Amino acid sequence: MEREEILHWLKERDEARLEDLWARADAVRAAHVGPEVHFRGLIEISNHCIRQCQYCGISAGAVGIRRYRMSEAEILACAEEAKAYGYGTVVLQGGEDPGLTEAFITELVVRIKERTGLAVTLSLGEREEHELRAWKAAGADRYLLRFESSDAELYRRIHPSRPGALPDRIALLKRLGDLGYEVGSGIMVGIPGQTWDILARDLEVFRELDLDMIGIGPFIPSERTPLGGALAEELRLQAGDQQVPNDELTTLKTVALARLICPEANLPSTTALATIDPEQGRELGLCRGANIVMPNMTPPEYRILYEIYPGKACIQETAGMCRACLSGRIHRIGRIPGKGTGSRLAALKKA
């Protein structure tokens, strides 16, 4: 798919013509990853963060929140519950938190593997290579690091670097692959300042990186951040009539195009989609090319504190409630819960 066709579909608004896009994406999903929807149990292990992301409710400068860091025993209990539910993977997610030390995560991965045998995905931000190597050696299977935008200037505006560091997330994603991880990344749709050309380029970068997992959700800023206020309006004015909307339709078109461009990749129907459309957001994502859901295993007392954006779906549910809800939604659209780790087929062949 060339840039012109990507842009055509991103801008398409006619419902009848879009039915062709939806059908094509669903057919490619069925042919390449099958009818299964794989569950990946999400454990939000810390809301500490040293970064100043301009949209995130747990950034270092955010005020009015209580910080937490789960203990090893608490995290292991969540992993064991995920195993009992039949999930194949746990995702350990947190802010970029130096308190999640190399030794702590290494021991945690070893214990999870010993007790559950589950695949382990880490989503802990930009970390040093020696940490990434140690965690891979301990048994971590995947690393998730969203590049958010392939446009360097826009990325700089929304995601300031750490003092003295000029990270290149695209280069880091390639390095993660070299280290043997299955690599996941993704973007937000409708970032203030994101134009149609930038979004089309993001989709091309997915293909160039040959990602194993691609997460796509609408931009939902925290009201406690600059992009929840004046900075957002400034960037939108700069983009003018080329500003991408952060709505459900554009997000679903981006998911569908990602499936066509990267047919083997694992694509989650994200919590952010469910947040902007609680009634059918997840189902629409699954019918437009997605094949993954990420039920939240985080204990409710911590889950409510991991508020990266407002109104987050399922914030009050227990892990059991989340499992029951998602299972019902999957069956209602004629799909089946997946078994095993749900690794991308190409990654299994490499192994």
N, C-alpha and C positions, 0 to 999 in steps of 0.2 A: 504494500500500500504506500503510495507516494504522498508527499506533503499536500498536494492539491486535493487529493481525495480525502485525506484526514481532515483538512480544513472544511471541506464541503460538509462532511458529516457532523463535525463539531458545531457548525452554524445552522444545520438543518432544524427546522421547527415544524414541518408538516408531519402530522401524526401518521398519516397513511404511508408516507415514504419511510418514516422511522421504523415502521413495522418490519420493513425489509432488513434494516440494521439489526433489530432485536433478534429476528429469526436467524440471520447469518451468525451472530455471536453465539446464540444458544446451540446451533448446529455444530459449530466449531468446538464449543465446550464439550458437547456430547461425544464428538468423535475423538477428541484428544485426552480428556480427563474423565469422561464417563458420567454416570448418573449420581455418583456418590458426593455427598457434602461432608467434608472432613471437619471435625471439631478440634480446635486448638485452645486448650484451657489457659486463659490469661490470668497471670498473677502479677498485680501491680505492687512490686516489692518495696518501693521507696518513692516519696514525692520530694525528696531533697534534690536540688539542682543548682549547678554553678553557672548555668548559661542564662543569657538575657534575651531569649527569643521574644520577639515583639508581639506575639499572639497567644502565648501559652500561659495558662493559669497557674502553673507550678514553677515558672521561671524564678531565677534568683531574686528578682526585684518585686515579685508579687507580694502584696500585703494582705493581711486578713485571713491567712490560712495557717493551719496547724500542721507542722511537718511530722513525718513518721518514717520509720525504717523497720520493716518486718524482721523478726528473728528467724534464724535457721529452722527452728522447730515449727514455727508458724508456716513458713514456706513449704517445708516438707509435708505438713499436714494437708495443705492445699493440693500438692502434687499427688499424694496418695488418694485424695478424694477424686481427682481427675482420673486416675487409674481405675478406681472403682466404678466410675461412670462409663468406662470404655473409651475414653479419649486416647488418642495416640501421641499427643504432643502437649507439652506445657510451654508457655511463653513467659519468660521472666523479664518484665518491663519495669523501667524506672527512669527517673530523671538522671542527668549526667552527675552522678553522686560519687565523690571520692570515698565516701564512707562504705561504698560497696567495693571493697578492696579486691585486689587480685586473689589473695588467699581465701577470702570469704566466698567469692563466686566459684573458685576452683573447688573448694570443699563441698559447696552446695551442689554443683553439677555432679560430682562423684557420688554424693549421697542419693540424689534423685535417680541416677542411673542404677545404683545398687538396689534401691528399694522398689523402683517402679518399672525400670526398663523403657520409660517413655523417651521419645525424642525431645531434645531441649533446644528451644530457640531463645537467644539472648537479644534484648533490645535495650541497650544501656548507653547509647550515644557514642560519641567519638572517644575511643579509648586507645591507649598506647599499644604498640605492636606486641610487646612482651606479654601484656595482659591477654590480648586476643590469642596469641600462641598458646599460652598456659590453659586458657579455657577450652580451646579446641583439643588440646592434649588430654584434658580431663574428661572429654566426651561430649562437649557441646556440638550440636549438629548444624544449627543455623544461626545466622545473625541478621537482624532486621535493623536497617538504618535508612530512613527516608531522606532522599535528597531534596524533597519539597518543591524545588524549582531548578531547572537546568540553566536558567538565566543567572549568570554570576552576579550582576548588579542587583537584581531583585532579591536574590538569596541573601546578599550582604545587608540589604535594607531590613529584612525581616528576621535575620538570624545572625546577629553580630558575633564575630569570632571571640574566642578567649584571648585575654591579653597575651601578646607575644606569639600568637598562633594564627596561621592562615590556612585552615583546613580546606582540603579539596575532597568533598564527600564522594564525588564520582571516582577519584583515584582510590579512596579508601574502600569503596565497594569492590573495585577490581582486586585490591589487595586481599580482601576477605575471601574472594574466590580462590586466589592463589594459595591461601592458607588452608583450603579444603572445606570451608563452610558452604552450605547452601545459602545463597544470598538473597535477601529480601529488601526491597526499597519501595518508594512510592511518593506520591505528591498530594497536595491539596488543590482542589479545583475552586477557582474564584478568588485567589489571593489578590488583595488590592494591588494593582499594578501589573497583574498577569494578563497579557494579551492573547489573542487567538494563536498568533504565531509562536509565542512562548509555550503555550499548552501543546500545540502540535509537535514542537521540538521535544518536549518532555516525553511524548509517546514514542518518538524516534529513539530517544535515549534508552527507554525500556528495551527496545529491540537490540540496540548496540551493546548493552550490558549483558544481554542474554540472562535476565533475572529469573530466579527460581520462584520468587513470590513477589507480587505487586499489589500494594495497598493504595487505594484511591478513595478519598473522601472529600466532602465539601469543606471549604474553609469556614470554620466557626471560631471566631476569636473570643477570648475571655474579656469580659468588660473591665478587668483590672489591668489591661495591657494597652500600650499605644495603638495597636491595630484594632482595639475595640473602640477607638475614638478618632481623634483628629488626624493621626498619621494615615489611617485607612482612607479618609476622604482625599487627602493630598495625593496619595498614590493612584487612586481611581481617577482623579482629574487628569493626571499625567497620561494615563492610558486612554482616556477619552472614550470614543465609541468602540474601541477595540477591547475594552475591559470585559473579561470573562465573568459571567454571573456565578455566584456560589450557590446555585440552586440544584434541586434533585435531578432535573432533566439533563443538565449539562454533565453532572457527575455520572449519571447512568450511560450517557453517550461515551464518556471517556472510558468507563469500565468495558463497554462493548467493543470499543476500538482497541483497547489493550488486549482483549481476548483474540481479536482477529490478527493483531500484529505479533502477539506472543502466545501462540495457540497452546503450548504445553505448560505455561506458567500457572502457579496456584494464585487465584485471585479471591480475596475475602470480600464478602458483603459486609461492609464495615459498620461499626457501632455508630459512626457519624451519620451514615445514611439512615439508620434506625432513629437517630436523634431528630433529624429534620422531618422524618415521616414515620412516626411510631406504628402506624397501622399496617403499612406494607413496604416500608423501605428495604428491609432485609430480603423479602421475597422478590421484589423487583430487581435487586442486585443479582440474586441467584438466577433469575430468568433472563438476565442481560449478559451472562458470561461468567459470573462468579461461581466458585465451588468450595469456598471455605467460610466457616463462621468461627468466631472466637468468644465462646461463652466465658463470662467473668467468674473466676474462682476466688477473687480477692474477698476476704471477710468484709461484711458491710461496714464495719466501723472504720476500716481503712479506705474502702471503695469511695465513700463519700468525700474523702480528703484528696483523692486523686482527680481533682477537677481541672483537667487540662483545657476544657471548654465548658460553657454553661449548659445546663439542661441535659446532661449526658444520659442516654437511654439506660434503663435497667439499674439505676443507681441504688435503688432500695431492695433489689431482689437478692435472695440467697443464691448460692451456686446451684442448688437443686431446682429452684424455681426457674433459673435461667436455662438449665438443661431441658426441663420439661417444655418450656415455651418454644425454644428453638427446634426441638424434635418435632413438635406439633406443626410448626410452620413449614418445616422441610417435607413432612409427609403430605401436607395439604397441597403442595405444588407438584406432587408426584415424584419427588426425589427420595433418596435413601441415605441414612447416616453412613458415613464411611467407616472402614475398619483399617487398623494399622496406622502407620505414622503419617500417611498422606504426602510422602515426599514426591517431588517432581520426578517423572519417569527418567528424564535425562540425568538427573542427579543420582538416581539408583544405578543407572548404567555405568556412570563414572566410578561409583563405589565398587 
